[in-house]
Amino acid sequence: MQGPPTGSVAPRARSFWIQTLGCPKNDVDSHKLAGRLRAGGLEVAEKPGEADLIVVNTCAFIEAARAESIETILELSDLRREGARLAVTGCLAERSGEELAEALPEVDLVAGFGAELTPALDAAPVAFVTREELPAFDLLELPRPPASAPWAYVKVAEGCDRRCGFCAIPSFRGPQRSRALTSVLEEVERLDVSEVVLVAQDLASYGRDRSQASRLERDRILNLVGAVAARVDWVRLLYLYPSSLTDELIDAIVATGVPYFDLSLQHVSRPLLRRMRRFGERDRIIERIGRIRSVAPEAALRSSFILGYPGETEQDHDELLSFIEEAELDWAGFFTFSREAGTYADGLAEDLQVHGELALERLAECSELQDAITARKRASLVGRELRVLIEGDGRGRTYREAPEIDGIVRLVVPGAAPGSFVTARCVGSEGPDLLAEVEGESR
């Protein structure tokens, strides 16, 4: 076979860059999209300005997320080199694709879930790929490339069957669709990481859409947790509805050695929760937290709360403040209500709306109280021995910190290999972070 002429230069491989916005579930989608692009012959660019194809995986959960997505799209459009193409995918593309394509002429392709991105490279601008043309592939089941970190998110289900008053996700992600256990476990084994973080919109409901047998429905999440825990050092669960947090699930999580509970609470006032179309109340939530701490006194707990939901009164707010003080969660996030088109809350009467400035005042009050609790809890760890998963040079986490969400452990004596576990003594705390000195390697 005749080779290329002497002195000729092989054609440069085309490259891509993916910018991910939003939640861990979007991170998983981006990882899978990257694997598909690489399988198609593209390489990862070192920076967006060098890529032939820039992909923005957007978030559309609330107005602030949509604004950030638009801002990021425009920023990356300005950064791209001559001839490079810009594709937009993710939740904003799925939810508002036609409007996005019309409003942003800078974008070459707006692609919903399961749409190929490479057409943006090979033709004139494609504009919006409609739902009728999808899917070219199943994003949930798409193979993944190896993990680049010692931990990885694993998405076990898509969509949600709940209809919370503030949430538009079911309208564009669809009803819950769980993966088969074998598919999840194959992905876990291929990733070959020290920690797996299981994610879904309603994680405790994993598998319920796959069987009508009530006992099988109850046991599927337990089977999943146990099976993943048998394959990795740490397994962590994100997004648990308190109404699904059974004693059996609590025990299963504690048994993994990672007693970390991310509870999707949003509020604790019973009347307000009913208006949110969610179940629960303060006393029941406190009871569940008490059950967790009775079997795992060192458990770490996280939640998030919405301030300024329509109809929220000063009494509701005071009840939330009282709960924060009593519950002493390790971590909490606070967000002001975002009015989303098509949701139940969007149709609530105008006289129920909470003024934005008042919602921000309530948020600040909650944040100040929680920051003090978090700082106190972090300071209480000073002087104690910690088992730390090394993420990089001089940086790691204990089971108390979820990756990319909570604080980290800064190691005074760095050098351990990423993915290894070390024993370290905590010597100080700085806000959400801990300072520690390595005492020995656990494995």
TALIN-V391238 format. One record per pair of residues at least 4 apart in sequence whose ideal C-beta (glycine too) atoms are under 6 Angstrom apart, sorted by the first residue. I is the first residue (numbers start at 1). J is the second residue. D is the distance in whole Angstrom. If there is no record, write none. Layout:
i j d
I J D
I J D
This chain:
i j d
4 8 4
13 43 5
14 42 5
14 52 4
15 43 5
15 45 4
15 51 5
15 52 5
16 37 5
16 42 5
16 51 5
16 53 4
17 45 5
17 48 4
17 51 4
17 54 5
18 30 5
18 34 6
18 55 5
19 56 5
20 26 5
20 27 6
20 30 4
20 57 5
21 58 6
21 59 5
21 69 6
22 26 4
22 59 3
24 153 5
24 199 5
25 155 5
25 199 5
26 57 5
27 153 5
28 153 5
28 155 4
29 139 6
30 57 5
31 144 5
32 142 4
32 144 5
35 143 6
35 144 5
35 145 4
37 42 5
40 118 6
45 50 5
45 51 4
46 50 6
48 54 5
48 76 6
48 79 5
49 79 5
49 81 6
52 84 6
53 85 5
53 121 5
54 76 5
54 80 6
54 86 5
55 87 5
55 117 6
56 72 6
56 73 5
56 88 5
57 89 6
57 90 4
58 69 4
58 90 4
58 91 6
58 92 4
59 65 4
59 69 6
59 91 6
60 66 5
60 91 4
60 92 4
60 95 5
61 65 5
62 338 3
63 338 5
66 92 6
69 92 5
73 88 6
77 86 6
77 106 4
80 84 4
85 108 4
85 120 4
85 121 6
86 107 5
86 108 5
87 109 4
87 111 6
87 117 5
87 120 5
88 93 5
88 107 5
88 110 5
89 93 5
89 111 5
91 95 6
92 96 6
93 97 5
93 110 5
93 111 6
93 112 6
94 112 4
94 113 5
94 172 5
95 172 4
96 100 5
97 110 5
97 112 6
97 128 5
98 128 5
99 103 6
100 104 6
100 110 5
101 110 4
101 127 5
101 128 4
108 120 4
108 125 5
109 120 4
109 126 5
110 128 5
111 115 4
111 117 6
111 129 5
112 134 6
113 139 5
114 134 5
114 135 3
114 136 6
114 137 6
114 139 5
115 129 4
115 134 6
115 136 6
116 136 5
119 123 6
119 126 5
129 133 5
137 142 6
140 158 5
147 152 4
147 191 5
147 193 5
150 193 6
150 194 5
150 418 5
150 419 4
151 193 5
151 195 4
151 403 5
152 191 5
152 193 5
153 197 5
153 199 5
154 187 6
154 196 5
154 198 6
155 199 5
156 179 6
156 184 5
156 198 6
156 200 5
156 206 5
157 176 6
157 178 4
157 200 4
157 206 6
158 177 5
159 173 5
159 174 4
159 175 5
159 176 5
159 177 5
160 169 6
160 170 5
160 176 6
160 201 4
160 202 5
161 175 5
161 176 5
164 277 6
164 278 6
165 276 5
165 277 4
165 344 4
165 345 4
166 345 5
168 340 4
168 342 6
168 343 5
169 173 5
171 342 6
176 209 5
178 206 5
178 207 5
178 209 5
178 210 5
179 183 5
179 184 5
185 227 6
188 196 6
188 228 6
188 231 5
194 233 5
194 389 6
194 419 5
195 234 4
196 228 6
196 232 5
196 235 5
197 236 5
198 237 5
199 238 5
203 237 6
203 239 5
203 240 6
204 221 5
204 240 5
204 244 3
206 220 6
206 221 5
206 224 6
207 220 3
208 217 5
211 216 4
211 217 6
219 223 6
222 252 5
223 227 6
225 252 5
228 235 5
229 235 5
229 256 4
234 258 5
235 256 5
236 258 5
236 260 5
238 262 5
239 264 5
240 245 6
240 263 6
241 264 5
242 263 6
242 280 5
242 285 6
242 288 6
243 279 5
245 249 6
245 288 5
250 292 6
254 259 5
254 295 5
254 296 5
258 399 4
259 296 4
259 299 4
260 300 5
260 399 6
261 292 6
261 301 5
262 302 5
263 303 5
265 303 4
266 305 6
266 306 5
267 272 5
267 273 6
268 282 4
268 285 6
268 320 6
268 323 4
269 316 4
269 319 5
270 281 4
272 312 6
272 316 5
273 278 5
273 280 5
275 311 5
277 344 6
280 284 6
280 285 6
282 323 6
289 327 6
292 299 5
293 297 6
293 299 6
300 330 5
300 400 4
301 329 5
301 330 6
302 331 4
303 329 6
303 332 5
304 333 4
305 334 5
306 335 6
306 337 5
307 336 5
307 359 5
307 362 4
307 363 5
308 312 6
308 336 5
308 337 4
308 354 4
308 359 3
309 337 5
310 345 6
310 348 4
310 352 4
310 353 5
311 352 4
312 316 5
312 354 5
317 362 5
323 327 6
324 369 5
324 370 6
328 373 6
330 377 5
331 406 5
332 370 5
334 363 5
334 366 5
334 367 5
336 359 4
336 363 6
339 346 6
341 346 6
348 352 5
354 358 6
354 359 5
367 371 6
378 429 4
379 429 5
381 426 5
382 426 5
384 426 5
385 423 6
385 425 6
386 398 5
386 424 5
386 426 6
387 421 6
388 396 4
388 398 6
388 409 5
388 422 5
388 424 5
389 396 6
389 397 5
389 421 6
390 396 5
390 416 5
390 418 5
390 420 5
391 395 5
391 396 5
391 418 6
392 418 6
393 414 5
394 411 5
394 414 3
395 408 6
396 409 5
397 401 4
397 408 6
397 409 6
401 406 4
401 407 6
402 406 5
407 432 3
407 433 5
408 433 5
409 434 5
409 436 5
410 433 6
410 435 5
411 436 6
411 438 6
412 437 5
413 437 6
413 438 5
416 420 5
416 422 5
421 442 4
421 443 5
422 438 5
422 441 5
422 442 6
423 439 5
423 440 5
423 442 6
424 436 4
424 438 5
425 437 5
425 439 6
426 434 5
426 436 5
427 435 5
427 437 6
428 435 4
429 434 5
